[in-house]
Amino acid sequence: MKYALFVTLSWVSLFAAAADQPSAATTTTPQEAQYDYSHDLDIAKIVRISNASAASAECGPVKARMEYVDSNGVSHQLEYTRLGDDCQKG
C-alpha cells in the first residue's frame, strides 16, 4: 500500500514539475517594447543593435533597435531614438 501511494505521489509531482517549465517557444520569442527613460533594463547580453531607418548618416534623431537577453535568458527587442552619426563628426 505504501509503495502504491509513493508511486502515485511521485507521478503527480513529476507532472506538476513539468507543467512549471517554460516552453522553448516562450524563451526564444523576443518581446518588443518602445524604450522610455523610466524603464529599468535588465541586460545580460546585447545580441544586435541596428538602425530602424537607413538615415543614420544624417544629423538629428533617428530610430534604432536593440535586441538583448536579460538575466533570465529571455530575448527582448527595444526600439529607441538616438542621435544620427553625422552629428558626431564635428
C-alpha positions in Angstrom: 0.0 0.0 0.0 2.8 2.4 0.9 4.5 1.6 -2.4 1.4 2.4 -4.5 1.0 5.7 -2.6 4.7 6.6 -3.2 4.5 5.8 -6.9 1.2 7.9 -7.2 2.7 10.9 -5.4 5.9 10.6 -7.5 3.9 10.8 -10.7 1.8 13.7 -9.5 5.0 15.7 -8.5 6.6 14.8 -11.8 3.7 16.2 -13.9 3.5 19.3 -11.7 7.2 20.0 -12.1 6.9 19.5 -15.9 4.0 22.0 -16.0 6.1 24.7 -14.4 8.9 24.5 -17.0 8.6 27.3 -19.7 8.3 26.1 -23.2 11.0 26.7 -25.8 8.7 29.0 -27.8 8.3 31.4 -24.9 12.0 31.7 -24.2 13.2 32.3 -27.8 10.5 34.7 -29.0 11.8 38.2 -28.5 9.5 40.6 -26.6 9.3 44.0 -28.4 8.9 47.3 -26.5 9.3 51.0 -27.0 12.0 52.4 -24.7 11.2 55.1 -22.1 13.8 56.6 -19.7 11.7 55.4 -16.8 12.3 51.7 -17.7 14.8 49.7 -15.6 16.5 47.5 -18.1 17.9 44.0 -17.2 20.5 43.5 -19.9 22.8 40.4 -19.6 24.0 40.3 -23.2 23.4 42.5 -26.2 22.7 40.4 -29.3 22.2 43.1 -32.0 22.0 46.9 -32.5 20.7 48.2 -35.8 19.2 51.3 -37.3 15.5 51.1 -38.0 15.9 53.6 -40.8 18.8 54.0 -43.3 19.0 57.7 -42.4 21.7 57.2 -39.7 24.1 59.3 -41.8 22.1 62.5 -41.0 22.4 64.8 -38.1 19.3 64.6 -35.8 17.2 62.0 -34.1 17.0 58.6 -35.8 15.2 55.4 -34.8 17.3 52.4 -33.7 16.6 48.9 -32.5 18.4 46.7 -29.9 17.9 43.0 -29.3 19.2 41.8 -25.9 18.9 38.9 -23.5 18.1 39.5 -19.8 19.5 37.7 -16.8 16.7 35.1 -17.1 17.6 34.2 -20.7 14.6 35.9 -22.2 15.1 37.8 -25.5 13.8 41.3 -25.8 13.7 43.8 -28.7 13.8 47.5 -27.8 13.2 50.4 -30.1 14.7 53.8 -29.2 15.7 57.2 -30.6 19.3 58.1 -30.9 21.4 60.9 -32.4 22.5 60.3 -36.0 26.1 59.5 -36.9 26.7 62.8 -38.8 26.4 64.9 -35.7 29.4 63.3 -34.1 31.7 64.4 -37.0 32.0 67.9 -35.7 
